[in-house]
């Protein structure tokens, strides 16, 4: 895991040239958005979490950048998720800011945990606790926690029942110096959430690494 790599473009083949323009409006990609993406690329993350860029949604905001992640233990995937950075230079009333982070996190659950009536509240507290543990300030948090169970019948009856938790959430990262939020720290917090949902122990000092991720697509602009 590591520094997310991509191109600041609409997904049609832009480059990292700082003079790159939105192909639809002809306007240059905002420097604050470019800086926020650079911070994602340089974040130090846990080695058990594989992160890589993925295509971002194109209609949620003028500019977007997305990452997908998987928590891996040997050959087993313990949890997965997606984190999207949105930016609207004009601001967004619901966000109360110009940036927004949107996430989806999923994991399989043990039967005992799935039966806990407080599970949704606990999972939400993992999200807010991960942000607070790194001293991050944020606003307008919202989201849902969904618990689902699957039972198999007929030709699939031999499969054991399975339960899954899904966290969908978004929040506004507070903008720092120059109007740029500390997106690298928010990404690290999100990975802490993924690890907790997957059942990994807390990361110890130095339990992180920085490697180069395969290049796919960059931040999307409408």
Secondary structure as GFF3:
##gff-version 3
##sequence-region A 1 222
A	DSSP	beta_strand	2	3	.	.	.	ID=ss1
A	DSSP	alpha_helix	31	41	.	.	.	ID=ss2
A	DSSP	beta_strand	49	54	.	.	.	ID=ss3
A	DSSP	beta_strand	63	73	.	.	.	ID=ss4
A	DSSP	beta_strand	76	92	.	.	.	ID=ss5
A	DSSP	beta_strand	97	109	.	.	.	ID=ss6
A	DSSP	alpha_helix	111	114	.	.	.	ID=ss7
A	DSSP	alpha_helix	119	133	.	.	.	ID=ss8
A	DSSP	beta_strand	138	150	.	.	.	ID=ss9
A	DSSP	three_ten_helix	154	156	.	.	.	ID=ss10
A	DSSP	beta_strand	162	173	.	.	.	ID=ss11
A	DSSP	three_ten_helix	177	179	.	.	.	ID=ss12
A	DSSP	alpha_helix	183	198	.	.	.	ID=ss13
A	DSSP	beta_strand	211	212	.	.	.	ID=ss14
A	DSSP	beta_strand	220	221	.	.	.	ID=ss15
###
